Amino acid sequence: MDRKLNRKKPKRKTSILSYWTLQYFLILCIGFIIIVAGALYWIRTTSLEKGLKTAELLGLEIAEKVSVSGNRLHIPPDLDRLVDKRIKLFNTDNHFCIMILDNNNQLIYSKPKMTQQDVYSRLSDDLLEPRNNKFAGVTVNVVDANQTLGKVWVMQSKKAITYSSDTLLIVGLLFAALILCGWFTIYLLSRKLSKPIRQVAHAAEQIRTGNYEVNLDLDTREQEMNELVNSFREMSLRLQQLEEWRTISLAGVTHELKTPVTSIKGLVMAVRDDIVSPQEGKEFLDIALKESERMERMVADLLDYNAMSAGSVAVRHERIDLNLLVGEIIYQWKIAYEDKSPEVALHAPGGSFYTIGDALRIQQIIVNLLNNGLQATASGQRAAFELRLRAEEQFLFVDVLDNGTGIAEEDRSKIFERFYRGEIKKRLSRGLGLGLTYSRLLAQAQGGDLTLTSSSPQGSLFTLKLPRWKAPDAPSLEKAYRSPVNA
């Protein structure tokens, strides 16, 4: 029960189109809210400042129109007409008012008409500022002969000065338009981005179910997206080829193993049932023995390849005189095929060529290349090989050149694939097609590589690359080379 409670609920998955558009929309809204809030605050402050300056100008104009007689203020008869003209220029509401007070704070003039009690309700107790902070006002002193005889109050609501309904409407419309434009832009971009990704994901799902014939007919302007689609398309074709090769290879391996078994069974049954004479029976048993040996070699190839692929084959790293090793490999191989009298020439500069590797594994690689070259030799032609040793700063190279019939151009890129055997080789010899694959794995396990350098109807050239040995700091770390025969 506790395990069920502690088990985390899987996160809900959403499409890239929904995810990015929603995220961008939220970020866009938050960003514009901050921008609009700052803009409105700046507009309010600026508008309030400008509105108060305009009100002050109106107050100065009214103060100049007021006349003074015997320390008393006299309102000109045309003041109402002047104030009405100026009010039309203001963006005012019903809270706008103009008041003229004497030194005793008695109301002399007001627009609109007001009482003394209205004055006390609009101004603070000391009559120095508006009573309500929603209103703003300015005062201008009425001065005569450097003597203040009264003051003019111009009051209006802050809302009328700062924000009008039209201003707020325009700001709101711009705010909504910018958000919609931004959202629509990211929606189109996300949709364009997600479309090829969805198709690639759908194709990947088809491949997962075993359908390798996917159709990715996409051509976008984005370089990265094109690279993704092209790489996936090539991968699907490659997987399809590998699956076809696997099927064909499995059938080929089954056939190659079944053929000697069938042959051995038929030969043994013929001897058991006394269908052949004793002399022919002995020959049949010899043939059956050779077939069993061939099957044993194929099974050994399979086991060696599987072990190498699993990383369970130990590869030694010892100092080896490559010149001496290759010479001994050639000598031993020529003895084994003395009946075919192959010609093998070794070309190597004088001195020692020391590499770090496994002598037995190097022997397996070179012997496999020689055997392949021997099998590729045309009928009636004497096999001839040239082995050249050369050195570079960090690597040593063994070039193995044969005089065989060469490798077909369409087969050259596939010869290192497991179980792959060209049509010509299938007709000339029987096997599982693991020799070159295993040889390359052995070379790579020693820090080198095995490549096909060139091939033509006159022969093929393979190059074995091995790391060059460098003298270590401690002499005790050196290991002397021993021949794989005597080891």
C-alpha positions as CSV (number, residue, x, y, z in Angstrom):
1,M,0.0,0.0,0.0
2,D,2.8,2.4,0.9
3,R,4.6,1.7,-2.4
4,K,1.4,2.6,-4.3
5,L,1.1,5.9,-2.3
6,N,4.8,6.7,-2.8
7,R,4.8,5.9,-6.4
8,K,5.1,9.1,-8.4
9,K,2.4,9.9,-10.8
10,P,3.5,10.2,-14.4
11,K,3.7,13.8,-15.6
12,R,1.1,14.7,-18.1
13,K,2.6,15.1,-21.5
14,T,1.6,17.8,-23.9
15,S,2.4,18.7,-27.4
16,I,5.3,21.1,-28.2
17,L,2.8,23.4,-29.9
18,S,0.6,23.7,-26.9
19,Y,3.5,23.9,-24.4
20,W,5.5,26.6,-26.2
21,T,2.5,28.8,-27.1
22,L,1.1,28.6,-23.6
23,Q,4.4,29.3,-22.0
24,Y,5.1,32.2,-24.4
25,F,1.6,33.6,-23.9
26,L,2.0,33.7,-20.1
27,I,5.5,35.2,-20.4
28,L,4.2,37.8,-22.9
29,C,1.3,38.7,-20.7
30,I,3.5,39.1,-17.6
31,G,6.0,41.2,-19.5
32,F,3.4,43.5,-21.1
33,I,1.6,43.9,-17.7
34,I,4.9,45.1,-16.2
35,I,5.5,47.4,-19.2
36,V,2.0,48.8,-19.3
37,A,2.0,49.3,-15.5
38,G,5.3,51.3,-15.8
39,A,4.0,53.2,-18.8
40,L,0.7,54.1,-17.0
41,Y,2.6,55.3,-14.0
42,W,4.8,57.5,-16.1
43,I,1.9,58.8,-18.0
44,R,0.0,59.6,-14.8
45,T,2.9,61.4,-13.2
46,T,3.7,63.4,-16.4
47,S,0.1,64.2,-17.1
48,L,-0.5,65.3,-13.5
49,E,2.6,67.6,-13.6
50,K,1.5,69.1,-16.9
51,G,-2.1,69.5,-15.7
52,L,-1.0,71.4,-12.6
53,K,1.2,73.7,-14.6
54,T,-1.7,74.5,-16.9
55,A,-4.0,75.1,-13.9
56,E,-1.3,77.4,-12.5
57,L,-1.2,79.4,-15.7
58,L,-5.0,79.8,-15.5
59,G,-4.7,80.9,-11.9
60,L,-2.1,83.5,-12.9
61,E,-4.4,84.8,-15.7
62,I,-7.3,85.1,-13.3
63,A,-5.2,86.8,-10.6
64,E,-4.1,89.5,-13.1
65,K,-7.8,90.2,-14.0
66,V,-8.7,90.7,-10.3
67,S,-8.4,94.4,-9.4
68,V,-7.7,95.9,-6.0
69,S,-9.3,99.0,-4.4
70,G,-8.7,100.0,-0.8
71,N,-7.1,96.6,0.1
72,R,-10.2,95.0,-1.3
73,L,-10.6,92.6,-4.2
74,H,-12.9,93.5,-7.1
75,I,-14.0,90.8,-9.6
76,P,-14.2,92.1,-13.2
77,P,-17.6,91.5,-14.8
78,D,-16.2,89.6,-17.8
79,L,-14.4,87.0,-15.6
80,D,-17.1,84.4,-16.1
81,R,-16.8,84.7,-19.8
82,L,-13.0,84.3,-19.6
83,V,-13.2,81.3,-17.3
84,D,-15.8,79.6,-19.5
85,K,-13.4,79.9,-22.5
86,R,-10.5,78.5,-20.6
87,I,-12.6,75.6,-19.2
88,K,-13.4,74.5,-22.7
89,L,-9.6,73.9,-23.2
90,F,-9.4,71.7,-20.1
91,N,-10.3,68.0,-20.0
92,T,-12.5,68.6,-16.9
93,D,-15.2,66.9,-15.1
94,N,-17.8,68.1,-12.6
95,H,-15.2,68.3,-9.8
96,F,-13.4,71.2,-11.5
97,C,-13.7,74.5,-9.7
98,I,-12.1,78.0,-9.4
99,M,-12.3,79.9,-6.1
100,I,-11.0,83.4,-5.2
101,L,-10.5,84.0,-1.5
102,D,-9.4,87.1,0.4
103,N,-6.9,87.2,3.2
104,N,-9.5,86.2,5.6
105,N,-10.3,83.1,3.5
106,Q,-13.7,84.5,2.6
107,L,-15.1,83.4,-0.7
108,I,-15.3,86.2,-3.1
109,Y,-15.8,84.4,-6.4
110,S,-16.4,80.8,-7.5
111,K,-17.0,78.8,-10.6
112,P,-19.3,77.0,-10.4
113,K,-21.2,78.8,-7.7
114,M,-20.3,77.7,-4.2
115,T,-20.9,78.7,-0.6
116,Q,-18.4,79.3,2.2
117,Q,-19.2,75.9,3.6
118,D,-18.4,74.3,0.3
119,V,-15.0,75.9,0.5
120,Y,-14.3,74.3,3.9
121,S,-15.5,70.9,2.6
122,R,-13.1,71.0,-0.4
123,L,-10.0,72.3,1.5
124,S,-8.2,71.1,4.6
125,D,-8.6,72.8,7.9
126,D,-5.7,75.1,7.3
127,L,-7.1,75.8,3.7
128,L,-3.6,75.0,2.3
129,E,-4.4,71.9,0.3
130,P,-7.3,69.8,-1.0
131,R,-9.1,67.8,1.7
132,N,-9.4,64.7,-0.5
133,N,-6.2,63.2,-2.0
134,K,-8.3,62.3,-5.2
135,F,-8.1,66.0,-6.1
136,A,-5.3,68.2,-7.0
137,G,-5.1,72.0,-6.9
138,V,-2.8,75.0,-7.2
139,T,-3.0,78.5,-5.6
140,V,-1.9,81.8,-7.0
141,N,-1.6,84.8,-4.8
142,V,-3.3,88.1,-5.7
143,V,-0.6,90.7,-5.1
144,D,-0.7,94.5,-5.1
145,A,2.3,96.6,-4.3
146,N,4.1,93.5,-3.0
147,Q,1.2,92.9,-0.7
148,T,-0.8,89.7,-0.8
149,L,-4.5,90.5,-0.7
150,G,-5.9,87.1,-1.5
151,K,-5.4,83.9,-3.5
152,V,-6.9,82.0,-6.5
153,W,-7.6,78.3,-6.1
154,V,-7.9,76.1,-9.2
155,M,-9.0,72.6,-8.3
156,Q,-9.7,69.5,-10.4
157,S,-9.8,65.7,-9.9
158,K,-6.5,63.8,-10.6
159,K,-8.4,61.3,-12.8
160,A,-9.4,64.1,-15.2
161,I,-5.8,65.3,-15.4
162,T,-4.2,61.9,-15.8
163,Y,-6.3,59.3,-17.5
164,S,-9.2,59.8,-19.8
165,S,-11.5,57.0,-21.0
166,D,-10.1,57.4,-24.5
167,T,-6.5,57.0,-23.2
168,L,-7.3,53.9,-21.2
169,L,-9.2,52.4,-24.2
170,I,-6.3,53.0,-26.6
171,V,-3.8,51.6,-24.1
172,G,-6.0,48.5,-23.6
173,L,-6.4,47.9,-27.3
174,L,-2.7,48.3,-28.0
175,F,-2.0,45.9,-25.1
176,A,-4.4,43.3,-26.4
177,A,-3.1,43.7,-30.0
178,L,0.5,43.3,-29.0
179,I,-0.2,40.2,-27.0
180,L,-2.3,38.7,-29.8
181,C,0.4,39.5,-32.4
182,G,3.1,38.0,-30.2
183,W,1.1,34.9,-29.4
184,F,0.1,34.4,-33.1
185,T,3.8,34.7,-34.1
186,I,5.0,32.1,-31.7
187,Y,2.1,29.9,-32.6
188,L,3.1,29.9,-36.2
189,L,6.7,29.3,-35.4
190,S,5.9,26.5,-33.0
191,R,3.6,25.0,-35.5
192,K,6.2,25.1,-38.2
193,L,8.7,23.6,-35.8
194,S,6.5,20.9,-34.4
195,K,5.2,19.7,-37.8
196,P,8.4,18.0,-38.9
197,I,9.1,16.8,-35.3
198,R,5.7,15.1,-35.2
199,Q,6.4,13.4,-38.6
200,V,9.8,12.2,-37.4
201,A,8.2,11.0,-34.2
202,H,5.5,9.2,-36.2
203,A,8.2,7.6,-38.4
204,A,10.1,6.5,-35.3
205,E,7.0,4.9,-34.0
206,Q,6.6,3.0,-37.3
207,I,10.2,1.8,-37.1
208,R,9.7,0.7,-33.5
209,T,6.8,-1.5,-34.7
210,G,9.0,-3.0,-37.4
211,N,7.9,-0.9,-40.4
212,Y,11.1,0.5,-42.0
213,E,9.5,1.9,-45.1
214,V,8.8,5.4,-43.8
215,N,8.2,8.4,-46.0
216,L,9.6,11.7,-44.8
217,D,8.7,14.1,-47.6
218,L,9.8,17.3,-45.8
219,D,11.8,20.2,-47.1
220,T,12.1,23.1,-44.7
221,R,14.2,26.2,-44.8
222,E,15.8,25.6,-41.4
223,Q,19.2,24.0,-41.8
224,E,19.1,22.1,-38.5
225,M,15.6,20.7,-39.2
226,N,16.7,19.6,-42.7
227,E,19.8,17.9,-41.1
228,L,17.5,16.1,-38.6
229,V,15.1,14.9,-41.3
230,N,17.9,13.8,-43.7
231,S,19.7,12.0,-40.9
232,F,16.6,10.2,-39.8
233,R,15.8,9.3,-43.4
234,E,19.2,7.8,-43.9
235,M,19.0,6.0,-40.5
236,S,15.7,4.4,-41.5
237,L,17.2,3.3,-44.9
238,R,20.2,2.0,-43.0
239,L,18.0,0.1,-40.6
240,Q,16.0,-1.3,-43.4
241,Q,19.2,-2.5,-45.1
242,L,20.4,-4.0,-41.9
243,E,17.1,-5.8,-41.3
244,E,17.2,-7.2,-44.8
245,W,20.9,-8.2,-44.3
246,R,20.0,-9.8,-41.0
247,T,17.2,-11.9,-42.6
248,I,19.4,-12.9,-45.5
249,S,22.4,-13.5,-43.2
250,L,20.3,-15.7,-40.9
251,A,19.1,-17.7,-43.8
252,G,22.7,-17.9,-45.2
253,V,24.1,-19.0,-41.8
254,T,21.4,-21.6,-41.5
255,H,22.1,-22.8,-45.0
256,E,25.9,-22.9,-44.5
257,L,25.5,-24.9,-41.3
258,K,22.8,-27.2,-42.7
259,T,24.8,-28.1,-45.8
260,P,27.7,-29.9,-44.0
261,V,25.2,-31.5,-41.6
262,T,23.2,-32.9,-44.4
263,S,26.3,-34.0,-46.3
264,I,27.7,-35.8,-43.2
265,K,24.3,-37.4,-42.5
266,G,24.0,-38.7,-46.0
267,L,27.6,-40.1,-46.1
268,V,27.3,-41.8,-42.7
269,M,24.0,-43.4,-43.6
270,A,25.5,-44.7,-46.9
271,V,28.3,-46.3,-45.0
272,R,26.0,-47.7,-42.3
273,D,23.6,-49.3,-44.8
274,D,26.5,-50.9,-46.8
275,I,25.4,-49.1,-49.9
276,V,29.1,-48.5,-50.8
277,S,32.1,-50.7,-50.8
278,P,34.5,-50.7,-47.9
279,Q,37.0,-48.7,-49.9
280,E,34.4,-46.1,-50.9
281,G,33.1,-46.1,-47.3
282,K,36.5,-45.0,-46.1
283,E,36.5,-42.2,-48.7
284,F,33.0,-41.2,-47.6
285,L,34.2,-41.1,-44.0
286,D,37.1,-38.9,-45.0
287,I,34.8,-36.5,-46.7
288,A,32.5,-36.5,-43.7
289,L,35.5,-35.7,-41.5
290,K,36.4,-32.8,-43.7
291,E,32.8,-31.5,-43.7
292,S,32.7,-31.7,-39.9
293,E,36.0,-29.8,-39.7
294,R,34.6,-27.1,-41.9
295,M,31.4,-26.9,-39.8
296,E,33.6,-26.7,-36.7
297,R,35.5,-23.7,-38.2
298,M,32.2,-21.9,-38.9
299,V,30.9,-22.5,-35.4
300,A,34.3,-21.3,-34.1
301,D,33.9,-18.1,-36.2
302,L,30.5,-17.6,-34.7
303,L,31.8,-18.1,-31.1
304,D,34.8,-15.8,-31.7
305,Y,32.7,-13.0,-33.2
306,N,30.1,-13.2,-30.4
307,A,32.8,-13.2,-27.8
308,M,34.6,-10.2,-29.4
309,S,31.3,-8.3,-29.7
310,A,30.6,-9.0,-26.0
311,G,34.0,-7.7,-25.0
312,S,35.0,-11.0,-23.4
313,V,38.1,-11.6,-25.6
314,A,41.3,-10.7,-23.8
315,V,43.7,-8.7,-25.9
316,R,47.3,-8.3,-24.7
317,H,49.3,-5.1,-25.0
318,E,52.9,-6.0,-25.4
319,R,55.9,-4.5,-27.2
320,I,56.2,-6.3,-30.5
321,D,58.8,-6.1,-33.3
322,L,56.3,-6.0,-36.2
323,N,59.0,-6.7,-38.8
324,L,60.0,-9.9,-37.1
325,L,56.4,-10.9,-36.4
326,V,55.2,-10.4,-40.0
327,G,58.2,-12.4,-41.3
328,E,57.4,-15.4,-39.1
329,I,53.6,-15.2,-40.0
330,I,54.5,-15.4,-43.7
331,Y,56.9,-18.3,-43.1
332,Q,54.3,-20.3,-41.2
333,W,51.5,-19.5,-43.6
334,K,53.5,-20.6,-46.7
335,I,54.3,-23.9,-45.0
336,A,50.5,-24.5,-44.4
337,Y,49.8,-23.9,-48.1
338,E,52.9,-25.4,-49.6
339,D,50.8,-27.4,-52.1
340,K,49.6,-24.2,-53.7
341,S,53.1,-22.6,-53.8
342,P,52.0,-19.0,-53.1
343,E,54.5,-16.1,-53.6
344,V,54.8,-13.7,-50.7
345,A,57.2,-10.8,-50.7
346,L,57.8,-8.7,-47.6
347,H,59.1,-5.1,-48.1
348,A,60.2,-3.4,-44.9
349,P,62.8,-0.7,-44.2
350,G,65.7,-1.8,-42.1
351,G,65.6,-1.8,-38.4
352,S,62.9,-2.6,-35.9
353,F,59.3,-1.6,-36.0
354,Y,57.9,-1.8,-32.5
355,T,54.1,-1.7,-31.9
356,I,51.9,-2.3,-28.8
357,G,49.5,-5.1,-29.3
358,D,48.8,-8.8,-29.2
359,A,51.0,-11.0,-31.4
360,L,48.4,-13.8,-31.7
361,R,45.6,-11.4,-32.7
362,I,47.8,-9.7,-35.3
363,Q,48.6,-13.1,-36.7
364,Q,44.9,-13.9,-37.0
365,I,44.3,-10.7,-38.9
366,I,47.1,-11.1,-41.4
367,V,46.4,-14.8,-41.9
368,N,42.8,-14.0,-42.6
369,L,43.8,-11.4,-45.2
370,L,46.2,-14.0,-46.8
371,N,43.5,-16.7,-46.9
372,N,41.0,-14.3,-48.4
373,G,43.5,-13.3,-51.1
374,L,44.2,-17.0,-51.8
375,Q,40.5,-17.7,-52.2
376,A,40.1,-14.6,-54.6
377,T,42.9,-15.9,-56.9
378,A,41.6,-16.8,-60.3
379,S,41.5,-20.5,-61.3
380,G,44.8,-21.5,-62.9
381,Q,46.7,-18.5,-61.5
382,R,49.4,-18.6,-58.9
383,A,48.7,-16.5,-55.8
384,A,51.1,-13.7,-55.2
385,F,51.2,-11.3,-52.2
386,E,53.1,-8.2,-51.3
387,L,53.3,-7.0,-47.7
388,R,54.8,-3.6,-47.0
389,L,55.6,-2.1,-43.6
390,R,55.6,1.6,-43.2
391,A,55.7,4.0,-40.2
392,E,54.3,7.3,-39.3
393,E,54.7,9.4,-36.1
394,Q,52.1,7.5,-34.0
395,F,51.1,4.5,-36.1
396,L,52.6,1.6,-38.0
397,F,51.0,0.2,-41.1
398,V,51.0,-3.2,-42.8
399,D,49.8,-3.2,-46.4
400,V,48.6,-6.5,-47.7
401,L,48.3,-6.6,-51.5
402,D,47.0,-9.7,-53.4
403,N,46.6,-10.5,-57.1
404,G,43.0,-11.8,-56.8
405,T,40.0,-10.9,-58.9
406,G,39.2,-7.9,-56.6
407,I,36.0,-6.9,-54.9
408,A,33.0,-5.6,-56.8
409,E,32.4,-1.9,-56.4
410,E,29.0,-2.3,-54.9
411,D,30.4,-4.7,-52.3
412,R,33.3,-2.6,-51.1
413,S,31.4,-0.5,-48.6
414,K,29.8,-3.7,-47.0
415,I,32.7,-6.1,-46.8
416,F,33.2,-5.4,-43.1
417,E,29.5,-6.0,-42.3
418,R,28.8,-9.1,-40.3
419,F,27.6,-12.1,-42.3
420,Y,28.0,-10.2,-45.5
421,R,29.5,-12.1,-48.5
422,G,29.6,-10.9,-52.0
423,E,28.1,-12.9,-54.8
424,I,31.5,-13.9,-56.2
425,K,32.8,-15.1,-52.9
426,K,29.6,-17.1,-52.3
427,R,30.3,-19.1,-55.5
428,L,34.0,-19.6,-54.8
429,S,34.0,-20.5,-51.1
430,R,31.7,-21.3,-48.3
431,G,31.7,-19.5,-45.0
432,L,29.8,-17.2,-42.7
433,G,31.2,-13.8,-43.7
434,L,32.7,-13.0,-40.3
435,G,36.4,-13.1,-41.1
436,L,36.9,-9.4,-42.0
437,T,34.4,-8.3,-39.4
438,Y,36.2,-10.2,-36.7
439,S,39.6,-9.0,-38.0
440,R,38.6,-5.3,-37.8
441,L,37.3,-5.8,-34.3
442,L,40.6,-7.3,-33.3
443,A,42.5,-4.4,-34.8
444,Q,40.3,-1.8,-33.1
445,A,40.7,-3.6,-29.8
446,Q,44.4,-3.0,-30.1
447,G,44.0,0.7,-30.8
448,G,44.2,0.4,-34.6
449,D,42.0,-0.3,-37.6
450,L,41.6,-2.4,-40.7
451,T,40.5,-0.8,-43.9
452,L,40.2,-1.6,-47.6
453,T,42.5,0.9,-49.3
454,S,41.9,-0.1,-52.9
455,S,40.5,-2.9,-55.1
456,S,40.5,-3.7,-58.8
457,P,40.3,-6.8,-61.1
458,Q,44.1,-7.0,-60.6
459,G,43.9,-7.3,-56.8
460,S,42.9,-5.8,-53.5
461,L,45.0,-3.8,-51.0
462,F,44.1,-4.0,-47.3
463,T,45.8,-1.8,-44.7
464,L,46.3,-2.8,-41.0
465,K,47.0,0.2,-38.7
466,L,48.6,-0.4,-35.3
467,P,49.7,2.0,-32.6
468,R,53.5,2.7,-32.5
469,W,55.4,1.8,-29.4
470,K,57.1,4.6,-27.5
471,A,59.7,4.0,-24.9
472,P,58.2,4.4,-21.4
473,D,59.8,6.3,-18.6
474,A,60.4,3.1,-16.6
475,P,62.4,0.4,-18.4
476,S,60.9,-2.3,-16.3
477,L,57.6,-1.8,-18.1
478,E,58.9,-3.2,-21.4
479,K,57.8,-6.6,-22.4
480,A,59.8,-8.5,-25.0
481,Y,58.1,-10.0,-28.1
482,R,57.6,-13.8,-28.2
483,S,56.6,-15.6,-31.3
484,P,52.9,-16.8,-31.2
485,V,54.2,-20.3,-32.0
486,N,56.6,-20.5,-29.2
487,A,54.6,-18.5,-26.7
